[in-house]
Amino acid sequence: MWASSWGTEDVSCIKRYTERQMTAYEHAWEIRDTYGYHPYDDPEWSRKFRTFLHGRAWTHAEGPVTLFNQAVGWLRRNRVLLPGVSVLARQVSEVRTVAEKRLHATVARAAARADRELPEHLMATLVTPEGKRHSELERRRPPTRTTGTAFARALERVEEIGAFGRAG
């Protein structure tokens, strides 16, 4: 039934689709020309896409899968031919890395402006002391139980965190 919508009754020809390397390219070009799509590597649309992707990675706390899906949505809405999955996944990964580095640099500058010794104190919370299993930062995990004991520990934690800012 669906074979007739492709103009053929012989579905065995579908197996031959990948035998000729240029067939997929020719069909992509045909789709592009017929429906007004832009090539993925077009300089103007590539710049617009990178701008979107960088902006999205910077302003939204999304994981790689969500950012990837947002990227696919943008490309479809803007009629840009989709690249291969690995190409797009690599670009999303690179953009997330840039956004993370930018965030870390921004936080480091803000911490240094607030207190010159604060970045050093914060870095010290990442070090796991000799003979311990967790760093100071990991030790400060929030309580997960709603018992009286957990509430008392939570209050102690609030006191510790408050003292951290006064320690310097």
Secondary structure, 3 states (H helix, E strand, C coil): CHHHHCCCCCHHHHHHHHCCCHHHHHHHHHHHHHHCCECCCCHHHHHHHHHHHHHHHHHCCCCHHHHHHHHHHHHHHCCECCCCHHHHHHHHHHHHHHHHHHHHHHHHHHHHHHCCCHHHHHHHCCCCCCCCCCCHHHHCCCCCCCCHHHHHHHHHHHHHHHHHHHHC
